[in-house]
Amino acid sequence: MMASVRIPEQKIILCGEYGVGKSSIFRRFATNNFVTSTDRKSTLGLDHFGRTFNVGDKEIKLQLWDTGGMERVASVTSSYYKFAEAAILVFALDNESSFHALSQHMLDVVTYAENAKIFLVGNKVDLESSSSDPPVTDADMESFCEQCHSLISATYKTSCKTGDGLEEMFRDIASTLVESNRSRLELQALESHGFKIHPPDEVNDPGCLC
């Protein structure tokens, strides 16, 4: 049985306004638990956690980063975005202002993590069902993606309370990053089997025979 091909650890960042559920998404990723706002202490400070996913014969570790509420007291610095392979733009489906603020977060991602894959997430879908006219609709999300000129890799609607959509999202992100690393992996596989690319041998010019 062939061993899994390991992909270098991939940094994933959570972006969005305070209160949209970024830390709850992070907690679901790390522990698969949900803590209500009344039962948890206020988050403050960067945090990160790694999980390994298997995609076919590939093994990839996603390291998820959370701002930990820093955006409440100061701007998130460019170092947060550095080396990010993917960014999750989060807004709350029951909070229209958090959706409109995504433009600035999108700009920050393309400025400081220009090669990152971007995923759009409407969180708190469990609250959306309790309203007959949610502030943010599917059409709004589609319009935002069109305005971003195909920079959004995929969209999701999630609930940290129930866990709906979150594991699917993380597995899709893992698959997307495996695909984006495919060329590098194929070259590594060739080299591991002893295949080397050598420059062509020099051919001596016999000169003119006439």
SVG drawing of the C-alpha trace seen along z (x, -y; Angstrom):
<svg xmlns="http://www.w3.org/2000/svg" viewBox="-42 -50 76 52">
<polyline fill="none" stroke="black" stroke-width="0.4" points="0.0,0.0 1.4,-3.4 1.9,-6.0 0.0,-9.2 1.7,-12.1 2.1,-14.9 1.4,-18.5 3.1,-21.4 1.0,-22.9 -1.5,-25.4 -2.4,-28.6 -6.1,-29.5 -7.4,-32.8 -10.8,-33.9 -11.8,-37.4 -14.9,-39.5 -16.6,-41.9 -16.6,-41.3 -19.6,-39.2 -20.2,-37.3 -19.1,-34.0 -15.4,-33.7 -14.3,-32.4 -17.2,-29.9 -16.1,-28.6 -12.6,-28.3 -13.9,-26.4 -15.9,-24.0 -12.8,-23.4 -10.6,-22.8 -13.0,-20.9 -16.3,-20.5 -18.0,-22.3 -20.3,-25.3 -20.4,-27.7 -23.1,-30.4 -22.0,-34.0 -23.3,-34.1 -21.2,-31.1 -17.8,-32.1 -15.3,-34.7 -14.6,-37.4 -11.9,-36.4 -8.9,-38.6 -5.7,-37.7 -4.5,-35.6 -5.1,-31.9 -4.5,-29.0 -5.1,-25.3 -4.1,-22.6 -6.1,-19.6 -5.1,-16.9 -7.4,-15.9 -7.0,-13.1 -7.9,-13.8 -7.5,-10.7 -3.9,-9.6 -2.9,-13.1 -2.6,-14.2 -2.9,-17.9 -2.8,-19.9 -4.9,-23.0 -3.8,-25.5 -6.8,-27.8 -6.1,-31.3 -8.6,-33.4 -8.2,-37.1 -9.5,-36.4 -11.5,-39.7 -8.5,-41.9 -10.6,-43.9 -12.6,-45.3 -9.6,-47.2 -7.2,-47.6 -6.8,-47.0 -5.7,-43.5 -2.1,-43.9 -0.7,-42.7 1.3,-39.9 -2.1,-38.1 -2.5,-37.7 1.1,-36.8 1.6,-33.3 -2.1,-32.6 -3.1,-30.0 -6.8,-30.5 -9.1,-33.1 -12.6,-32.6 -14.8,-35.7 -17.4,-35.5 -20.6,-37.5 -23.8,-36.9 -26.9,-36.1 -29.0,-38.1 -26.7,-41.1 -26.7,-43.1 -24.0,-45.5 -21.6,-42.7 -22.2,-41.7 -21.6,-45.2 -18.3,-45.4 -17.0,-42.4 -15.7,-44.7 -12.9,-46.0 -12.0,-42.6 -11.8,-41.4 -9.5,-44.2 -7.3,-43.4 -7.0,-39.8 -6.1,-40.5 -3.6,-43.2 -1.8,-41.2 -2.5,-37.6 -2.8,-38.0 -2.5,-34.3 -5.0,-33.0 -8.1,-31.1 -11.1,-32.9 -14.3,-31.4 -17.5,-33.3 -19.4,-32.1 -22.8,-33.2 -22.9,-32.1 -25.8,-31.8 -28.1,-30.0 -30.1,-28.7 -31.2,-32.3 -32.1,-32.9 -34.8,-30.2 -36.6,-32.2 -37.1,-35.2 -39.4,-35.3 -37.2,-38.0 -33.5,-37.6 -31.4,-40.7 -28.9,-38.8 -30.2,-36.7 -28.7,-34.1 -29.1,-36.7 -27.0,-39.1 -24.2,-36.5 -24.3,-35.8 -24.1,-39.5 -21.1,-39.9 -19.3,-37.0 -20.0,-38.6 -18.6,-41.9 -15.4,-40.1 -14.8,-38.9 -14.5,-35.1 -12.1,-35.6 -14.5,-33.7 -13.8,-29.9 -17.0,-28.8 -19.9,-30.0 -21.4,-28.3 -24.1,-28.9 -23.2,-27.6 -24.4,-27.3 -21.9,-27.1 -24.7,-26.2 -25.8,-23.1 -22.5,-22.5 -24.3,-22.6 -22.1,-23.1 -18.8,-23.5 -17.2,-20.1 -18.2,-20.2 -16.6,-23.6 -13.3,-22.5 -13.1,-19.4 -13.8,-21.4 -11.1,-23.9 -8.7,-20.9 -9.6,-19.5 -9.1,-22.9 -5.7,-23.4 -4.6,-19.8 -5.6,-20.6 -3.7,-23.9 -0.6,-22.1 -1.0,-19.3 1.9,-20.4 4.3,-20.6 3.3,-17.2 3.6,-15.5 7.2,-16.9 8.0,-15.6 6.6,-12.2 8.8,-11.9 11.9,-12.9 11.1,-10.4 11.1,-7.6 14.6,-8.7 13.5,-10.7 15.7,-13.7 15.5,-16.3 19.0,-16.7 20.0,-19.2 20.4,-17.6 23.9,-16.3 25.9,-18.6 26.2,-17.5 29.5,-18.2 29.0,-20.1 30.6,-17.9 31.1,-21.0 30.5,-21.3 31.3,-18.1 31.3,-19.7"/>
</svg>
